[in-house]
Amino acid sequence: MQISPLYFLQQDSDAPENHLLGGAEIVVYSRRSPEKESVNEDAAAIIPVGDQSFVLVVADGVGGYSGGEQASNLTLQLLAETITKDCQDPALLRVSILDGIERANTAVRKLNTGSCTTLAAVEFNAGEIRPYHVGDSMILVCGQRGRIHYQTISHSPVGFAVESGMLSENDALHHDERHLVSNVVGDEHMRIELGPALKLARRDTVLLASDGLFDNLRVEEIVSIICSGSLTKSVQQLVTLARERMAGPTSDVPSKPDDLTICVLRRASAS
């Protein structure tokens, strides 16, 4: 029996939510920016595909007030609808994900509101993953000892400057143009970056998050927190630290209030 997608839309989470699916533990948290009066423009979803497969998605809406929220929510709903309707075989999941993102891009453009959204997605199939992303919501895969196996490159001038070595991560965190994104769902020139297939070891951890996390914590801080210990406690640590920094700058650490969405998975057992 097909399990329905689980959406996290307009969330104001009090604590991380824990789910078990397809031999993996999944923890999700999403909350709007501190003191923000409008709704959370971030969104997340868990989309089951059979018994051993699913897709995790995080989207960060751009457009202000209701526009960004509409773009991120619509994108996740259309992606889930496409996967649920078209993908009967997990081996063909890649095609459904790509089709769903393209369909969402067309739909968001037709809103004619100027709104758009980033997208970070990971398919999980019997212990193997593949990442997809558009924009600057990031995907990070690390081992139990803190080794980074995969990290997306933000589709932004600052992100490309860091990747080329022209800008350090610390300088990028404080850069005035860090918020500029060069590739989004809702743009006629949208491109989907497809990552490699990766086999997860039992204690490997996969994290998807909006820039509310990566604009306030350094990658090395994130890895040190999520690479071991309880997944739920690790996410709570990330949330606590990110929101502390959003509350006000101290010393040399960044402080960028924003909606915060974190989605983390770890294999629950060897397969």
Protein Blocks (a to p, Z undefined) as FASTA:
>chain_A
ZZdddddehiacfbdcdddeehiacdddddddehiabdcfbdcddddehjkbccdddddd
eebjjlmmmmmmmmmmmmmmmmmmmmmbfklmmmmmmmmmmmmmmmmmmnonopacdddd
dddeehiacdddehjbdcddddfkopafbdcddddfklmmmmnopacfklmmmpcklmpc
cbdehiakbccdddddddddfkbccddddfklmmmbcfklmmmmmmgcjfklmmmmmmmm
mmmmmnocchjbccddddddddddddfbdZZ
